[in-house]
């Protein structure tokens, strides 16, 4: 199954699809208030911080959630093991991509991201609803391990053996600024590949051929061993989505930079080159 779906195709498949509204903005309030003002008909709201991540700590700001808690959250959202799922947000696609990656990692095979998010839905003239569905009775059970992951040691090794992409903005990669985490810089050997360069001005992913060309120029071709990290594993999930759209598999360092710098003994590189 392709990892993205257009607004037109989703409009034709609403009745048979579990739809998750994952509105999330880095540093912003939870998105339920915006959801309540208008969402795709039938969508249920999922809170990224509370339901798609565990408590912050040594494993990063958005570590993996407890699997029993995640299973319960997805069942409340109406997710069945054999039913199509579409996830969306209204800000960069990062929250939606986190939900896509986490469901795929937990064993659900039929998950797609609405390309362009809520903006694409509205631009297509599709309706919004303020009716909040009752909690669903889904039968999904998380079976983790279906998508590859990296821990800090594996990320460090991959940065020199394969290709480790840093999905953050260039100024954070170079160590010029760090607005969230306590240390600025990047994992030695990592290559900067900002997630924002994977999307067009309208928020949709670039065509697969353009994504393939971009990643290949960075050394991330289908035969390479590729990993991705960001600040806390959210925007990196969007980079994994873009890579998947281009037909390039990649592992996710879930803890990302926030987990890397939790250990002061780990090395930090600065500047515009990998090392």
C-alpha positions, 0 to 999 in steps of 0.5 A: 500500500502506498504511504500517502492518499489524496484528498479525492481518494479519501473522499471516495473511501470515507465509509470504510476508513478509520480517520485519525486527526493528529493535529500537533504543533511543536511547542503549541497547545494540544489540537483538540480545540481546533479539531472541535471547530471542524474536522474531516467527517468521522475523524477522531482526535488523537493526542500526539503527546499523550497517546503517540509517545511515552513520558519524556526522559532519558529516551527522548522527548517523544519516546515510544508509548507503552504498547498497552496504552497505545493499543487502547488509544487506537481502539478508542480511535476506531482502529481495526486490524484489517481496516484502512486507516488514514491520518492527517494534521494541519501543520507540516504533516509531522503529527500525521507521519508520527501516527503513520510510522507508529501504527506501521511499526506496531504491525498495522499494514494499511495506514496512509497519510493524507497528502497535504493534510487538512489544507488539501481536504479544504482546497478540494472543497470537501466538507468539515464536521463539528460532530465528534464521534463516540469512542470507537470499538476497534480491535487493533492490537499492537505487535511492535517491530514491523518497522526498523528502529535505531538506538543511540549506539546503532545510530552512531555506528550507522553514521559511519557505515551507512547514511544517517540523515538529520531531518532538522533545520540546517541551523540546528544541525550546524549547532548555531542554535538549539531552541529545545534541547540542552546541547546544539549540534549533530551526531558525528557523521550525520548528513543534514536533510531537512524534512521541510525540503520534502514538501511543496509550498502547498504542503504536499510531498514532492513527486516520488521522482523528485524525492528520489533525486534529492535523497540519492544526491545525499547518498540515500539510495535504495541499496544503502543502509539508511537511518533518520533522526530529528529532535525527538523522532516526530519530524524524522518520521515524516522523512521516513514517510518521504523516503518510503514514498520514493521507494527507499526504506529507512530506520528511525532513531526514535529518541533522536537528538533529545535522547542522544544529548541525554548522555553527556558522554556522547560526542557532538559535532558542529558546523556544516559538514558531517564530522 
